[in-house]
Amino acid sequence: MQHIAKSRHKALVVEERSVDRDLGVSILGQLGYEAEATASAADADARLGEERFALVLLSATLPDSRACPAAAPRRADLAAHRDRT
């Protein structure tokens, strides 16, 4: 088994389903991230205003993702991709 050095990088998992939040935090922890999770885009936006994260995993299906400014660039990417296909 390969040893992964512990990182000081923080990650935020934003997912409405608790099982998926827990899984995301667990996997990121194994990869060396100091990970935390939140269940809503509004909570994520608040955390992003309080602290800097190296990585944010944001569910594209969050009911309130339109309320999260951090999601805006990703929504634009998804819309552009849908237009090309």
C-alpha positions as semicolon CSV with decimal commas, in nm:
position;residue;x (nm);y (nm);z (nm)
1;M;0,000;0,000;0,000
2;Q;0,128;0,344;-0,093
3;H;0,164;0,597;0,187
4;I;-0,001;0,932;0,116
5;A;0,153;1,226;0,297
6;K;-0,088;1,426;0,508
7;S;-0,182;1,757;0,353
8;R;-0,275;2,081;0,519
9;H;-0,517;2,154;0,237
10;K;-0,879;2,190;0,333
11;A;-1,170;2,055;0,130
12;L;-1,542;2,121;0,152
13;V;-1,803;1,866;0,045
14;V;-2,146;2,016;-0,031
15;E;-2,407;1,744;-0,066
16;E;-2,765;1,707;0,052
17;R;-2,746;1,331;0,118
18;S;-2,569;1,246;0,443
19;V;-2,430;0,915;0,315
20;D;-2,266;1,093;0,020
21;R;-2,130;1,370;0,246
22;D;-1,976;1,109;0,476
23;L;-1,829;0,917;0,183
24;G;-1,680;1,232;0,031
25;V;-1,521;1,338;0,359
26;S;-1,383;0,987;0,412
27;I;-1,228;0,960;0,066
28;L;-1,080;1,308;0,082
29;G;-0,940;1,232;0,426
30;Q;-0,769;0,923;0,286
31;L;-0,619;1,143;0,015
32;G;-0,471;1,371;0,277
33;Y;-0,723;1,654;0,283
34;E;-0,868;1,801;0,598
35;A;-1,228;1,769;0,481
36;E;-1,556;1,894;0,617
37;A;-1,909;1,885;0,482
38;T;-2,226;2,085;0,465
39;A;-2,574;1,995;0,343
40;S;-2,673;2,313;0,160
41;A;-2,536;2,566;-0,083
42;A;-2,628;2,846;0,155
43;D;-2,418;2,687;0,432
44;A;-2,135;2,630;0,185
45;D;-2,144;2,993;0,078
46;A;-2,120;3,096;0,444
47;R;-1,821;2,863;0,502
48;L;-1,650;2,991;0,188
49;G;-1,684;3,341;0,328
50;E;-1,518;3,234;0,653
51;E;-1,235;3,015;0,533
52;R;-1,029;2,934;0,227
53;F;-1,060;2,583;0,079
54;A;-0,824;2,424;-0,173
55;L;-1,106;2,206;-0,306
56;V;-1,485;2,231;-0,306
57;L;-1,701;1,940;-0,420
58;L;-2,044;2,082;-0,489
59;S;-2,338;1,863;-0,585
60;A;-2,490;1,985;-0,911
61;T;-2,833;1,874;-0,790
62;L;-2,854;2,076;-0,470
63;P;-3,201;2,231;-0,443
64;D;-3,057;2,568;-0,337
65;S;-2,742;2,570;-0,552
66;R;-2,862;2,881;-0,734
67;A;-2,824;3,065;-0,402
68;C;-2,454;2,983;-0,390
69;P;-2,234;3,227;-0,584
70;A;-1,955;2,967;-0,582
71;A;-2,174;2,743;-0,799
72;A;-2,232;3,000;-1,073
73;P;-1,921;2,921;-1,283
74;R;-1,997;2,547;-1,266
75;R;-2,360;2,599;-1,372
76;A;-2,234;2,797;-1,672
77;D;-1,996;2,512;-1,763
78;L;-2,280;2,258;-1,741
79;A;-2,508;2,471;-1,956
80;A;-2,237;2,515;-2,220
81;H;-2,174;2,138;-2,222
82;R;-2,545;2,065;-2,266
83;D;-2,559;2,311;-2,557
84;R;-2,272;2,128;-2,734
85;T;-2,430;1,782;-2,702
